[in-house]
């Protein structure tokens, strides 16, 4: 760990704990365990599902346009690409165990169970004691040396979640087919292709041949957020991918469009609850993931 990484780690509140790692049998599935008292997540998205078992306290979460409370024993579910944040919902904060299963993993399980398409979860908060127990066992079992047990416990928990609480009809389009939707597709393409360069409202407006005011309205209608929040999220996701691929933190920051590594670190902690260095240490490179798929499971 370099000196900058150490300084970032020291900034983490000593009263809060966090740990991130990968599942031994499903290397694309990240796991996170944390206890927060003061931390407050900024709005962000994930390309994966987010399945969070609240083990103590209470978390307040905005998911899309809903604001919900997740007390101990409940499960918070965020579908892929849904905007969400999180903060303490009661004095003392909250603790939780989180799974980040990929869309291909969940879709594959749904097909095995007789479904068609990606499962969608319409309830942001689930109260199901059997599911909570299964998720707790799967999360704890992910650190077991018994690969078969680790794999089986995860599959049991995800099967329960999909069968009892999933929408079998597949994902529905959240944004109406309209001029705003068509323009938003242009904005998405531009942001994705130009993340490493300077992006502002005028560039987005020029791409869609509209005014800057229309750009703001389009983003508001499409996702309920500002263009700046969307761009920040996409830069964070690009940086995460580059870090997973083995790029250094400083280089990943610049390539994703952040001003520097410190800028990336601040944003990463605000939206992921961990430092980029912690994320890097808990992840595996693509070649290692391929070897583990072949050798472990």
Secondary structure in CASP SS format (residue, H / E / C, confidence):
PFRMAT SS
TARGET T0000
AUTHOR 0000-0000-0000
METHOD secondary structure of the structure
MODEL  1
X C 1.00
X C 1.00
X H 1.00
X H 1.00
X H 1.00
X H 1.00
X H 1.00
X H 1.00
X H 1.00
X H 1.00
X C 1.00
X C 1.00
X C 1.00
X C 1.00
X C 1.00
X C 1.00
X E 1.00
X E 1.00
X E 1.00
X E 1.00
X E 1.00
X E 1.00
X C 1.00
X C 1.00
X C 1.00
X C 1.00
X C 1.00
X C 1.00
X C 1.00
X E 1.00
X E 1.00
X E 1.00
X E 1.00
X E 1.00
X E 1.00
X E 1.00
X C 1.00
X C 1.00
X C 1.00
X C 1.00
X E 1.00
X E 1.00
X E 1.00
X E 1.00
X C 1.00
X C 1.00
X C 1.00
X C 1.00
X C 1.00
X E 1.00
X E 1.00
X E 1.00
X E 1.00
X E 1.00
X E 1.00
X E 1.00
X E 1.00
X E 1.00
X E 1.00
X E 1.00
X E 1.00
X E 1.00
X E 1.00
X C 1.00
X C 1.00
X E 1.00
X E 1.00
X E 1.00
X E 1.00
X E 1.00
X E 1.00
X C 1.00
X C 1.00
X C 1.00
X E 1.00
X E 1.00
X E 1.00
X E 1.00
X C 1.00
X C 1.00
X C 1.00
X C 1.00
X C 1.00
X E 1.00
X E 1.00
X E 1.00
X E 1.00
X E 1.00
X C 1.00
X C 1.00
X C 1.00
X C 1.00
X C 1.00
X E 1.00
X E 1.00
X E 1.00
X E 1.00
X E 1.00
X E 1.00
X E 1.00
X C 1.00
X C 1.00
X H 1.00
X H 1.00
X H 1.00
X H 1.00
X H 1.00
X H 1.00
X H 1.00
X H 1.00
X H 1.00
X H 1.00
X C 1.00
X C 1.00
X C 1.00
X C 1.00
X C 1.00
X C 1.00
X C 1.00
X E 1.00
X C 1.00
X C 1.00
X C 1.00
X C 1.00
X E 1.00
X E 1.00
X C 1.00
X C 1.00
X H 1.00
X H 1.00
X H 1.00
X H 1.00
X H 1.00
X H 1.00
X H 1.00
X H 1.00
X H 1.00
X H 1.00
X H 1.00
X H 1.00
X H 1.00
X C 1.00
X C 1.00
X C 1.00
X C 1.00
X C 1.00
X H 1.00
X H 1.00
X H 1.00
X H 1.00
X H 1.00
X H 1.00
X H 1.00
X H 1.00
X H 1.00
X H 1.00
X H 1.00
X H 1.00
X H 1.00
X H 1.00
X H 1.00
X H 1.00
X H 1.00
X H 1.00
X H 1.00
X C 1.00
X E 1.00
X C 1.00
X C 1.00
X C 1.00
X C 1.00
X C 1.00
X C 1.00
X C 1.00
X C 1.00
X C 1.00
X C 1.00
X C 1.00
X H 1.00
X H 1.00
X H 1.00
X H 1.00
X H 1.00
X H 1.00
X H 1.00
X H 1.00
X H 1.00
X H 1.00
X H 1.00
X H 1.00
X H 1.00
X H 1.00
X H 1.00
X C 1.00
X C 1.00
X C 1.00
X C 1.00
X C 1.00
X C 1.00
X C 1.00
X H 1.00
X H 1.00
X H 1.00
X H 1.00
X H 1.00
X H 1.00
X H 1.00
X H 1.00
X C 1.00
X C 1.00
X C 1.00
X H 1.00
X H 1.00
X H 1.00
X H 1.00
X H 1.00
X H 1.00
X H 1.00
X H 1.00
X H 1.00
X H 1.00
X H 1.00
X H 1.00
X C 1.00
X C 1.00
X C 1.00
X H 1.00
X H 1.00
X H 1.00
X H 1.00
X H 1.00
X H 1.00
X H 1.00
X H 1.00
X H 1.00
X H 1.00
X H 1.00
X H 1.00
X H 1.00
X H 1.00
X H 1.00
X H 1.00
X H 1.00
X H 1.00
X C 1.00
X C 1.00
X C 1.00
X C 1.00
X H 1.00
X H 1.00
X H 1.00
X H 1.00
X H 1.00
X H 1.00
X H 1.00
X C 1.00
X C 1.00
X C 1.00
X C 1.00
X C 1.00
X H 1.00
X H 1.00
X H 1.00
X H 1.00
X H 1.00
X H 1.00
X H 1.00
X H 1.00
X H 1.00
X H 1.00
X H 1.00
X H 1.00
X C 1.00
X C 1.00
X C 1.00
X H 1.00
X H 1.00
X H 1.00
X H 1.00
X H 1.00
X H 1.00
X H 1.00
X C 1.00
X C 1.00
X C 1.00
X H 1.00
X H 1.00
X H 1.00
X H 1.00
X H 1.00
X H 1.00
X H 1.00
X H 1.00
X H 1.00
X H 1.00
X C 1.00
X C 1.00
END
